[in-house]
Amino acid sequence: MTTEKRRLATAAAGAAFLVLLLALRPTDAAAGDLGGEPTAPQAAAAPQAAAAPTAPAAASAPALRLQPLTGSPIDLTASDLQRLPRQTVRVAYPATAGPDHQATSQEELSGFPLRAVLDRLGLPSGHDVHGDALRLYVVAEGADGYRAVLALAELDASFTDNVVLVADRRGGLPLSANEGPLRLIVPTDKRPARWVRQLVRIYVGKAP
């Protein structure tokens, strides 16, 4: 073999060896598995799963629905009620059991004057409660469907100093689930028959 042929053969063998080395070289992805230094993508911490989007705060659920004589109802939330004037009354509180619900203790109840709640409906008040307005009444309804009726005049300061309360606290604490979160309190009634538990709706009616 001539010198030129030997040189060409040696170069070809070197090239073939280089191709073989490149074919056998571990990939970057496998370098870490073979004990090599991990590449930058491997060294970086695995990306965190995207955080679930925070659900928007639920809108305040209606605490009390007001139904006017005509038109659409108005739903008051607990926040709406808290913006009303608050009043406290001391009453003989009825027992939770027994056929006659005899009063067993003096309790302080606080809440919102029913007349102030009804102001959202634009009902007549003061000297405007006369004539045809004396036919107006309100019905307080509990979650169980129990209802009690009060004449509009019974709630007006021009007729009486007595306050009918939409109570939400007893002895400084929220009402129990058995009677709240809202309860109608008519302090001057000798019997608590109109003290509607779990008050959810008040609607206006008109006597014929």
Helices and strands as residue ranges (DSSP letters): H 3-24, H 28-31, H 40-43, E 62-67, E 74-77, H 78-82, E 87-94, E 103-113, H 114-118, G 119-121, G 126-128, G 131-135, E 136-142, E 147-151, G 152-155, E 165-170, E 173-174, E 183-185, G 192-194, E 199-206
